[in-house]
């Protein structure tokens, strides 16, 4: 066995237990050996293993703001791009397969004496510059895998057409007209299809809610109002689609968007009023369907869902000892807890052992959150963003992340 084999073995052994080492590390180790051919083979291998252990223990951070923002599949896609001094973020936040593709704030705007609308303002990632820029044209945005294209809806909902936006140029490349008004969008896992949730009226409406004790009125969910009518499955390349009607849920309170299952052959939506974020699955014709075995026990309100290898399920928060948040990781088939991981809300899987989560600072009086990188089996975290602060133009609201595979 030569030194190259020893170093490769050492890299594999360390990679199974630690975060990834910087790209090109093995080449640097081998290059050093070739420049020192008089060294003994054993001493070189031992030194390489020691350096690997040190390097693997420190997460790779990128200063951000570079123009080398690459889609999924490139060698350095495991790099961590963190900006713990920025909230909301101005430069790329990403780790492993997942990137913060966009974020938005919401403000409640009165439209009449008894109706207000929740209006979103988005900041979208420019994949060329690695920076987020405000784009107030859209009421709803979904970003496709690869971070190059977004599906967008114009301000007035339900929308009569869907735009395909080039994230680098900020221009709509094509409009897809729809026969039924659309209020929500989601890409399939491969990015080739869209599910457009259709509504008879704006799904982000609020009504007046009066407190029985104080008599004060505030804006709140409109109970019993269910404007969802169904969904349309659209082929992104051709723009052709098929609409399916879904019977309304009278217990609903507004937005009830559909999303694709892990394999893309089913859809799911949350069950309104259910405990633990229960969900109902549908086939692509709109008929109710049995949940896939590995998605039956997932929560619709936990966006991370299944790990990339499908063996672990992200669950909700389970404990907060001394103000430190923990969430459950479960067997997706049995629903039994396997372990717990730091984080108040699990947002996206980075790989099979790491996730991006909202995490609160236990030392703060206010429940303010920041994005962090958490690892199963470890209690330390890597801050990715600064702590949330209210949007001065819309108090009290905070920025909400939109993640996509890169």
Order of alpha helices (4+ residues) and beta strands (2+ residues): alpha-alpha-alpha-beta-beta-beta-beta-beta-beta-beta-beta-beta-beta-beta-beta-beta-beta-beta-beta-beta-beta-beta-beta-beta-beta-beta-beta-beta-beta-beta
